[in-house]
Amino acid sequence: MVYFLIYLFLEITVTLNIAAKIGAFATFIEVIVSAIAGFVIIANIGNSFSESFGALVQRRITEEEFLQLHLFMFIGAILLIIPGFLSDMVGILFQFPYIGLMITRRFYRFKNNQEKRSDDVIDVEVIDHMDK
């Protein structure tokens, strides 16, 4: 919830500052153009997304490869549809596979570190027999 409020604050701040500099009409045009771009991207990744998801289910590609291929591009398209300059900037960045690759590697590195830590735990059962 806190992260959403921080994002909302940043989104409003960035949008107001840019809109004040470029004007209301240019801001309106930017919102329309970015939304159209987001819809076009979603329409174009539909087939390749379903093919990649099928390959993921059949274990022909890994989860990391699936994320690198399409998930961040899809999230970026959604961000382009949402009005606001900050969401558009992040949405455009997510259209580049390298950005998705960096995020995916950071996530999997964190996940692998967590798994390694849990492997270090030894589960023991102590049975205490007391003779009376």
C-alpha positions in Angstrom: 0.0 0.0 0.0 2.8 2.4 0.8 4.5 1.7 -2.5 1.3 2.4 -4.3 1.0 5.8 -2.5 4.6 6.6 -3.4 4.0 5.7 -7.0 0.8 7.8 -7.1 2.6 10.8 -5.6 5.4 10.5 -8.2 3.0 10.0 -11.0 1.0 13.1 -10.2 4.1 15.2 -9.6 5.7 14.2 -12.8 2.5 14.6 -14.8 1.7 18.0 -13.4 5.3 19.3 -14.0 5.4 18.0 -17.6 1.9 19.1 -18.4 2.6 22.6 -17.1 5.5 22.9 -19.6 3.9 21.4 -22.7 0.3 22.5 -22.2 -3.0 20.8 -21.9 -3.5 20.0 -25.6 -0.1 18.3 -26.0 -0.7 16.4 -22.8 -4.1 15.2 -24.2 -2.5 14.1 -27.4 0.3 12.3 -25.5 -2.2 10.4 -23.4 -4.2 9.3 -26.6 -1.1 8.4 -28.6 0.4 6.3 -25.7 -2.9 4.5 -25.1 -3.1 3.6 -28.8 0.5 2.4 -28.8 -0.3 0.2 -25.8 -3.3 -1.3 -27.5 -1.4 -2.0 -30.6 1.4 -3.7 -28.7 -1.1 -5.9 -26.9 -2.8 -6.8 -30.1 0.5 -7.8 -31.7 1.9 -9.9 -28.9 -1.3 -12.0 -28.5 -0.2 -14.8 -30.8 3.5 -15.0 -29.7 2.4 -14.7 -26.1 0.2 -17.7 -26.3 2.9 -19.7 -28.2 5.4 -18.9 -25.5 3.0 -19.8 -22.7 2.4 -23.1 -24.4 6.1 -23.7 -24.6 6.4 -22.8 -20.9 3.7 -25.3 -20.0 5.4 -28.0 -22.1 8.7 -27.1 -20.4 10.4 -26.2 -23.7 11.4 -22.9 -22.2 12.1 -21.8 -18.6 10.2 -19.3 -16.6 13.0 -16.9 -16.9 12.9 -17.1 -20.7 9.2 -16.6 -20.7 9.5 -13.5 -18.5 12.2 -12.2 -20.7 10.2 -12.8 -23.9 6.8 -11.3 -23.2 5.7 -10.6 -19.7 7.6 -7.3 -19.3 6.5 -6.2 -22.8 2.9 -6.9 -21.8 3.2 -5.0 -18.5 4.8 -2.1 -20.4 1.9 -2.0 -22.8 -0.6 -1.8 -19.9 1.5 1.0 -18.4 1.3 2.8 -21.7 -2.5 2.6 -21.6 -2.7 4.1 -18.1 -2.7 7.9 -18.4 0.4 9.6 -16.9 3.9 10.5 -17.9 5.7 8.3 -15.4 3.7 5.2 -16.3 4.5 6.0 -20.0 8.2 6.3 -19.3 8.3 3.0 -17.5 6.1 1.4 -20.1 8.5 2.5 -22.9 11.4 1.1 -20.9 9.7 -2.3 -20.5 9.4 -2.5 -24.3 13.2 -3.1 -24.4 14.1 -6.8 -23.6 17.3 -5.7 -21.8 15.3 -4.0 -19.1 13.1 -7.1 -18.5 16.3 -9.2 -18.5 17.8 -7.0 -15.8 14.7 -7.2 -13.6 14.3 -10.9 -14.2 17.9 -11.7 -13.2 17.6 -9.6 -10.1 14.4 -11.4 -9.1 15.8 -14.9 -9.8 19.0 -14.1 -7.9 17.0 -13.1 -4.9 14.8 -16.2 -5.2 17.9 -18.5 -5.6 19.5 -16.9 -2.5 16.3 -17.6 -0.5 16.3 -21.2 -1.7 20.0 -21.6 -0.7 19.3 -20.3 2.8 16.4 -22.7 3.3 18.6 -25.6 2.1 21.1 -24.8 5.0 18.4 -25.6 7.6 18.7 -29.1 9.1 15.4 -30.5 10.4 15.8 -32.6 13.5 13.5 -34.3 15.9 14.5 -34.7 19.5 12.9 -37.5 21.4 13.5 -37.4 25.1 13.0 -40.6 27.0 12.9 -40.2 30.7 13.1 -43.3 32.9 10.9 -43.1 35.9 
